[in-house]
């Protein structure tokens, strides 16, 4: 079984959309030169504590509208590879 090696994971694109409660990051990565894949991650800012990550789960209309142009831009980077 092979192990993940961070130095072989190339980030091709990353952009973050910020709403009132959440930050959602769209990124495109290529591992070992393989076909690029998109990753979506959600982070909630909590002023009393630290930032906490969460599964993306459901999206609000505001989040979806904010992410659409970023997703389209990420798709272009997936085509370039």
C-alpha positions as CSV (number, residue, x, y, z in Angstrom):
1,X,0.0,0.0,0.0
2,X,1.5,3.4,-1.0
3,X,1.4,6.4,1.3
4,X,0.3,9.9,0.4
5,X,3.2,12.2,-0.2
6,X,2.4,15.9,0.0
7,X,5.3,16.9,-2.3
8,X,3.6,15.0,-5.1
9,X,0.3,16.8,-4.7
10,X,0.3,20.0,-6.9
11,X,-2.2,22.7,-6.2
12,X,-3.4,24.1,-9.5
13,X,-6.0,26.6,-8.3
14,X,-7.5,27.8,-5.0
15,X,-10.1,30.5,-4.3
16,X,-12.2,31.2,-1.3
17,X,-15.8,32.7,-1.1
18,X,-16.7,34.3,2.2
19,X,-20.2,34.6,3.6
20,X,-21.4,35.9,6.9
21,X,-20.8,32.7,8.8
22,X,-18.8,30.5,6.5
23,X,-15.8,30.5,4.2
24,X,-15.9,27.9,1.4
25,X,-12.7,27.1,-0.5
26,X,-12.6,25.6,-4.0
27,X,-9.3,24.1,-5.0
28,X,-8.0,21.9,-7.8
29,X,-5.2,19.4,-7.2
30,X,-3.2,17.0,-9.3
31,X,-1.5,14.1,-7.5
32,X,1.4,12.4,-9.2
33,X,0.5,14.2,-12.5
34,X,-2.9,12.4,-12.6
35,X,-6.1,14.0,-13.8
36,X,-7.0,17.1,-11.7
37,X,-9.6,16.8,-9.0
38,X,-11.7,19.5,-7.3
39,X,-11.9,19.9,-3.5
40,X,-14.6,21.9,-1.7
41,X,-14.1,22.7,2.0
42,X,-16.1,24.8,4.5
43,X,-14.7,26.6,7.4
44,X,-16.6,28.5,10.1
45,X,-15.1,31.5,11.9
46,X,-15.8,31.4,15.6
47,X,-14.5,34.6,17.2
48,X,-14.4,33.1,20.7
49,X,-12.4,30.1,19.8
50,X,-10.6,28.9,16.7
51,X,-11.7,28.2,13.1
52,X,-13.4,24.9,12.7
53,X,-13.7,22.9,9.5
54,X,-16.9,21.1,8.5
55,X,-18.1,18.8,5.7
56,X,-19.5,20.9,2.9
57,X,-23.0,19.4,3.2
58,X,-25.9,21.5,2.0
59,X,-25.5,24.9,0.4
60,X,-27.7,28.0,0.8
61,X,-28.8,30.0,-2.2
62,X,-26.3,32.7,-1.3
63,X,-23.4,30.2,-1.1
64,X,-24.4,28.6,-4.4
65,X,-24.6,31.9,-6.2
66,X,-21.2,32.9,-4.7
67,X,-19.5,29.7,-5.6
68,X,-20.8,29.3,-9.2
69,X,-18.2,31.7,-10.8
70,X,-15.4,30.1,-8.7
71,X,-16.5,26.6,-9.7
72,X,-16.4,27.7,-13.4
73,X,-12.9,29.2,-13.0
74,X,-11.8,26.0,-11.2
75,X,-13.1,23.9,-14.1
76,X,-10.9,25.8,-16.5
77,X,-7.9,24.8,-14.4
78,X,-9.0,21.2,-14.5
79,X,-9.0,21.2,-18.3
80,X,-5.5,22.6,-18.4
81,X,-4.2,19.9,-16.0
